[in-house]
Amino acid sequence: MRLASVVFAVALAAAGYAQDAKPPLLFETTFDKGTDAFQPTDANAWKIVDLEGNKVYNQFKLSKYTPPTRSPHNVSLVKDILVSDFVLTCRVQSTSKAGNHRDMCLFFNYQDSKHFYYVHLGKVADPNSCQIMIVNDAPRTPITKKAAKGTPWDEKWHDVKIVRKVDSGSIEIYFDDMKEPLLTAEDKTFTWGQVGIGSFDDSGYWDDLKLWGTKVAKPK
């Protein structure tokens, strides 16, 4: 996995990665040192597991958490870091057999449980699956501009990248192909917040998470 992570990083650089100068690296983890940096909605739904000598973050059951509006149950946020513009990369493996809505999710510009964006990497696209979503004190709503037919989940690991630029509102989601986004959106509702990982109501493994970005303070 570590070699794969290095290859992935080289591929990102070769892809031109958003065609801009790379912002500062703010956070990275291979989960070898635990999960103290994360803030899950239900700590009992997550654990570190060893896969062939490599430690990964396993979201293995449904969280005992009911969101205030219709949105994902399984959320684990990076603590104490708020960003505006950012690039997030990680590796993910779905372990669910949930059919067309088999999913993993990434969260960003997360301000509180009623105000954030997330990408639902669902197997087959529909209004609630394989979409970039906004939660704005109301049930999640798709804001996807460039859509996809779905996310090609299998039993393998996959590379994911999010590129967020708040001035333009640009949101780009990459899945394995680091040159052409799978999904895009444009929205300026939320311009700061936490980032995180999880799923709507499924399960999976996470590893090799890195966050580059512009660190900001919470507005008063």
C-alpha positions in Angstrom: 0.0 0.0 0.0 2.8 2.4 0.8 4.4 1.8 -2.7 1.0 2.4 -4.2 0.7 5.6 -2.3 4.0 6.9 -3.7 3.0 5.9 -7.2 -0.3 7.7 -6.7 1.5 10.9 -5.5 3.8 10.8 -8.5 0.7 10.4 -10.8 -0.9 13.4 -9.2 2.2 15.6 -9.9 2.3 14.3 -13.5 -1.3 15.1 -14.0 -0.7 18.8 -13.1 -3.0 18.4 -10.2 -5.3 21.4 -10.7 -2.7 23.3 -12.8 -1.8 25.6 -10.0 1.0 25.8 -7.4 0.4 23.2 -4.7 -1.0 24.8 -1.5 0.7 23.8 1.8 0.3 20.3 3.1 -1.8 20.6 6.3 -2.5 17.0 7.2 -1.6 13.5 6.3 -2.1 10.0 7.8 -1.5 6.4 6.9 -3.5 5.4 10.1 -0.4 3.7 11.5 -0.6 5.9 14.6 -4.3 5.6 15.2 -7.3 7.9 14.8 -6.9 10.6 17.4 -7.0 13.2 14.7 -10.5 12.2 13.6 -14.0 13.1 15.0 -16.6 10.4 14.0 -20.3 10.6 14.5 -20.1 7.2 16.2 -16.6 6.0 17.3 -18.0 2.5 17.7 -18.6 2.2 14.0 -15.0 2.7 13.1 -11.8 0.9 13.9 -8.2 0.4 12.7 -7.6 -3.0 11.1 -4.5 -4.6 9.7 -4.7 -5.7 6.1 -1.6 -7.8 5.2 0.6 -5.7 7.4 -1.0 -2.3 6.4 -3.2 -0.4 8.9 -6.3 1.1 7.5 -9.4 3.0 8.9 -12.4 0.7 8.7 -15.9 2.0 8.8 -17.5 -1.4 9.4 -21.1 -0.8 10.6 -23.9 1.7 10.6 -23.3 4.6 13.0 -25.7 5.1 15.8 -26.3 8.7 14.6 -29.4 10.3 13.2 -28.6 13.4 11.2 -30.9 16.4 11.7 -31.7 16.4 8.0 -31.6 13.6 5.4 -27.8 13.1 4.9 -25.1 10.5 5.6 -25.0 8.6 8.9 -21.3 7.6 8.8 -19.0 10.7 9.1 -15.5 11.0 10.4 -14.1 14.5 10.2 -10.4 15.7 10.5 -10.3 17.6 13.8 -9.1 21.2 14.3 -8.4 22.0 10.7 -10.7 24.4 8.7 -9.9 25.1 5.1 -11.2 27.2 2.2 -9.4 26.2 -1.0 -8.0 22.6 -0.7 -7.0 19.5 -2.4 -7.7 16.2 -0.7 -6.4 12.8 -1.8 -7.0 9.3 -0.3 -7.4 5.7 -1.1 -10.7 3.9 -0.5 -12.2 0.4 -0.9 -15.9 -0.3 -0.6 -16.8 -3.4 1.4 -20.5 -3.2 0.9 -22.8 -5.3 -1.4 -25.6 -2.7 -1.3 -26.5 -2.7 -5.0 -27.0 0.4 -7.0 -26.5 2.7 -4.0 -23.3 1.0 -2.8 -21.4 4.1 -1.8 -18.5 5.8 0.0 -18.7 9.6 0.8 -16.3 12.4 1.3 -17.3 15.6 3.2 -15.9 19.1 2.8 -16.6 22.7 3.9 -18.3 21.1 6.8 -19.5 23.8 9.2 -21.9 21.8 11.3 -24.3 18.9 10.9 -26.8 21.0 8.9 -24.3 22.9 6.7 -21.8 21.1 4.5 -21.1 19.5 1.1 -20.4 15.9 0.4 -19.8 13.7 -2.6 -21.8 10.5 -2.8 -19.8 8.0 -4.8 -22.7 5.7 -5.5 -22.5 2.7 -7.9 -25.3 3.8 -10.2 -26.3 7.4 -10.6 -29.8 8.8 -9.8 -30.8 12.0 -8.0 -29.5 10.5 -4.7 -26.5 8.6 -5.9 -23.2 9.5 -7.5 -23.8 13.2 -6.9 -22.2 16.2 -5.3 -24.6 17.2 -2.6 -25.3 20.2 -0.5 -26.8 20.0 3.0 -28.1 23.5 3.9 -30.5 23.2 6.8 -32.5 20.9 4.6 -32.3 17.4 3.2 -29.3 16.8 0.9 -29.8 18.2 -2.6 -27.7 17.4 -5.7 -25.7 20.3 -7.2 -23.8 18.2 -9.8 -22.9 20.1 -13.0 -20.9 17.4 -14.8 -22.5 14.0 -14.0 -21.4 10.4 -14.4 -23.3 7.2 -14.9 -21.9 5.8 -11.6 -18.9 4.9 -9.6 -17.2 1.6 -10.7 -16.9 -0.1 -7.4 -15.4 -3.6 -7.1 -13.3 -5.3 -4.5 -10.2 -3.3 -5.2 -8.7 -0.1 -3.8 -9.3 3.2 -5.7 -7.8 6.7 -5.7 -9.9 9.7 -5.0 -9.2 13.4 -5.2 -11.2 16.5 -4.4 -10.2 20.0 -5.7 -12.1 22.9 -4.2 -11.7 26.6 -5.1 -14.1 28.8 -3.2 -13.7 32.1 -5.2 -15.0 30.4 -8.4 -17.2 27.9 -6.5 -15.4 25.1 -8.4 -15.7 21.5 -7.0 -14.0 18.7 -8.9 -14.1 15.0 -7.9 -11.6 12.6 -9.4 -11.9 8.8 -9.2 -8.8 6.8 -10.4 -8.4 9.1 -13.4 -6.5 12.1 -12.0 -6.7 14.1 -15.2 -10.5 14.1 -15.9 -13.0 14.7 -13.1 -15.7 12.2 -12.6 -18.1 14.8 -11.2 -18.0 18.6 -11.0 -20.1 21.4 -9.4 -20.1 25.1 -8.9 -21.4 26.5 -5.6 -20.3 29.3 -3.2 -22.7 28.7 -0.3 -20.0 27.4 2.0 -16.5 28.7 1.7 -14.8 27.1 4.8 -15.1 24.1 7.0 -13.7 20.7 7.9 -13.1 17.7 5.6 -14.0 14.1 6.3 -14.7 10.6 5.1 -17.4 8.0 5.5 -20.5 6.6 3.8 -24.2 7.2 3.7 -25.1 3.9 5.2 -22.6 1.4 3.9 -19.0 0.3 4.8 -15.4 0.4 3.6 -11.7 1.0 4.2 -9.8 4.3 4.0 -6.0 4.9 3.8 -3.3 7.4 2.8 -5.2 10.6 3.3 -3.5 13.9 2.5 -4.9 17.4 2.7 -3.3 20.5 1.1 -5.1 23.8 1.5 -5.6 27.3 2.8 -6.1 27.1 6.6 -8.7 29.5 7.9 -10.3 30.5 11.2 -13.9 30.0 12.0 -15.7 33.3 11.2 -17.0 35.1 14.3 
